[in-house]
């Protein structure tokens, strides 16, 4: 599931009514003010946020990337709630699929030769 931070798409890792965690190539620094677009097929919402923390992850499968946590600033909670509910369930589905796919690949590697 992707969202946009200052116009750059990032991967949504976790989401709540108060903030979110993402992975992406966008360089972020703590306390940086950003514009977030939370969108799904049904509805999109733009909110202001502040970077709560950011770490650089070197050399994983996606190369060098940033993992960052954001706190939403003065977000309209009534408008935010349905979007968060839809996107959070999409993140959970995506994580479950990745886990299932990882287990399936793992089983394939450990098969005995017949």
N, C-alpha and C positions, 0 to 999 in steps of 0.2 A: 504494500500500500504506500503510495507516495503522496506527499504534500509539498507545498512550495514555501520556501523561506527566501524573502527578498527576490522572488522571481526565479529561484533555482530549485529544481525538483530534488527532494531528498527522500530517503526511505523512513517511513514512520515505524518506530520500534514500540512505543508505548504512548498512551494518550489518556488524559483524565480531564475533568472540568477545570483543573488548575494549571495544566501545562502538558508538555509532551517531551519525548526523547526521540531523536532522529540519528540517522547515519547518512553521511554524504561527503562530497568533496568540497563543499563550501567552507572556507576558513572562518571560524567563529571565535570570539573572545568573550569571556565573562563580562556581564553587564552591558553588552552590546544590544542596542534596540533594533528590532527587526519587525517586518511585516510578514505574517503567516497567512497562507491561504489553505484552508481546510476544505477539501472538495471531494465529493463522491458523485455518483450518477444522479442522485436526487437533488442535492443542494450544495452550494458552496458558501463559505463564510470567510471573510477577511478579519483578522484580529491582530492587535499589536501584542508583541511579546518581548521579553528580555531574556538574554542568554544567562541561565543560572550557573552553568558549568560547561566546560568543553574539554575534550581530550583528543589527542592525535593518536590514531592507530596506524602503525607502520606495517606495510607488507602483507596484509591478509589476502584472501582470495580476491577481494575487490581493489587491491592496491592500497595506497595511503588514503586514509579518509578520516573525517572527524566524527566523533560521537558527542552529541550535545543535548543538554536538558534545557528546556525553556519554561518560563513562567508567563502565563497570559496576563496582560495588563488591561484592566478595565473592560474585560470582554462582556458582551451582552449574554448573560447566562441562559436566558430563555431561548435565544437563537442558537447558542452553543450546544445546549443539551442534546437535541436530536442528531446533530452532526457528529458529536462525540460518540453517541451511542452507535451510530452506523459505522463510523470509522474504527472504533475500538473493536467491534465484533469482526470487522474485516481483518484487523491485525491479528486477532486470536485465530481466525480461520487460517490465515497465511502461516502463522507459527506452527499450527497443528499439521498443515500440509508439509511444511519443511521437515518437521520431526518425522512424520510418516515416510517421506521420501528418503530421508537419511537412514532410517532403519531398513528400508527396502534395499538401498544400495549396500548397506553393511552386510545384510544377509547374503547378497550376491558375492561378496568378496570372500566369504568364509565357507563356501560350499566345498564339499569334498569332491575330488575327482573320482569318477566312476569307471 
